[in-house]
Amino acid sequence: MTIDQIVEPSPERLGERGFLAGTAALVTGGARRIGRALCLALAQQGATVVVHYLTSEAAATATVLELEAFGGKAFKVKCDLAQPDMTVQLVAQATTAAGQPLDILVNNASVFGPGSPLTTTLKEWDLNQAVNLRAPFLLSQAFAGQVPSGITGNIINLNDFRATKTGSDHFAYTISKVGLHGLTRSLALALAPGIRVNELALGAVLAPEEAPTDYEHTLREQIPSRKFPSLDEVSSAMVFLLGNDGVTGQTVFVDGGRHLT
Ligand SMILES: NC(=O)c1ccc[n+]([C@@H]2O[C@H](COP(=O)([O-])OP(=O)(O)OC[C@H]3O[C@@H](n4cnc5c(N)ncnc54)[C@H](OP(=O)(O)O)[C@@H]3O)[C@@H](O)[C@H]2O)c1
């Protein structure tokens, strides 16, 4: 084995503010919650951001305005990721909006429902696999087809600690995230060296909107760090993965250690 080049650490490599200037990113489900935080982190680093949404049009507009405040460009694009015919068009729509090819795809949109293996309906199963697994596959395929040669593309998948620690709860969701874990590793190999593919495996960061009021208090007891990771901690893990050319096929757990329990 030979080492052809020793690259000294530089501000760009270390993720200093602005290291994504000139790039364009698509974030699915980017209007609200974790997706919005990821959009803000990308814009803060100088990326043009295309905010994908389905039902949250007003929130997507508000997020675009927030992103523009960083001095860059931002756009919103609507698509139902449960519909494969629409999903395969999304990357092209995003490049048209951005006026340039995409360098970064963040597969964040997701559905999350209850249900055990015995109670999950066919409809719930199909929706979870369609939005959480099939859509990232179709988007990754379209994304890979448009990354210009000579550019390193990046795919970041938003996963869950359940991908490697399956229980029987949230069954259809969990199995879709197990599939997403496999997709991350398989695509990292298939798309190298031009595109790096990594995932963030989150524990509870934000309570589901319909969660009971004691949700956070009860769940904290199950987390070794005894706290929910913050949106900043999630975003900075994404920025680390985007800034580190030596990492692909990797799962970064941002879950306070919950995958170890
Ligand atoms: N929240 C947590 O603590 C947590 C924990 C572990 C893992 N994660 C993972 O982190 C990611 C973000 O979590 P989150 O809680 O912020 O997500 P979320 O609020 O449950 O969903 C994000 C977005 O997904 C979009 N979406 C849902 N169905 C769609 C469809 N058919 N077509 C297009 N978009 C659709 C929705 O967009 P619209 O609002 O525009 O309809 C929604 O705002 C997810 O992948 C999740 O699995 C989150």
The ligand as an ORCA input file, in Angstrom:
! r2SCAN-3c Opt
* xyz 0 1
  N     -37.896     12.836     15.865
  C     -37.018     12.024     16.421
  O     -36.731     12.142     17.623
  C     -36.346     10.948     15.599
  C     -35.843      9.806     16.232
  C     -35.211      8.828     15.470
  C     -35.094      8.978     14.105
  N     -35.608     10.088     13.509
  C     -35.504     10.196     12.053
  O     -35.120     11.532     11.713
  C     -35.843     11.973     10.568
  C     -36.598     13.269     10.892
  O     -37.440     13.051     12.017
  P     -38.685     14.024     12.307
  O     -39.291     13.558     13.583
  O     -38.277     15.437     12.145
  O     -39.646     13.593     11.079
  P     -41.217     13.843     10.939
  O     -41.561     15.166     11.503
  O     -41.979     12.652     11.443
  O     -41.368     13.814      9.353
  C     -40.569     14.659      8.530
  C     -41.319     15.026      7.293
  O     -41.565     13.881      6.475
  C     -42.456     14.320      5.496
  N     -43.260     13.225      4.937
  C     -43.992     12.291      5.569
  N     -44.666     11.525      4.666
  C     -44.327     11.999      3.423
  C     -44.677     11.657      2.094
  N     -45.556     10.670      1.812
  N     -44.145     12.372      1.090
  C     -43.301     13.398      1.338
  N     -42.928     13.781      2.571
  C     -43.443     13.081      3.601
  C     -43.393     15.340      6.159
  O     -43.420     16.505      5.331
  P     -44.661     17.536      5.354
  O     -44.735     18.057      6.758
  O     -44.306     18.590      4.342
  O     -45.878     16.750      4.950
  C     -42.704     15.597      7.498
  O     -42.657     16.956      7.885
  C     -36.737     10.809     10.150
  O     -36.128     10.068      9.117
  C     -36.858      9.968     11.406
  O     -37.086      8.600     11.153
  C     -36.242     11.058     14.224
*
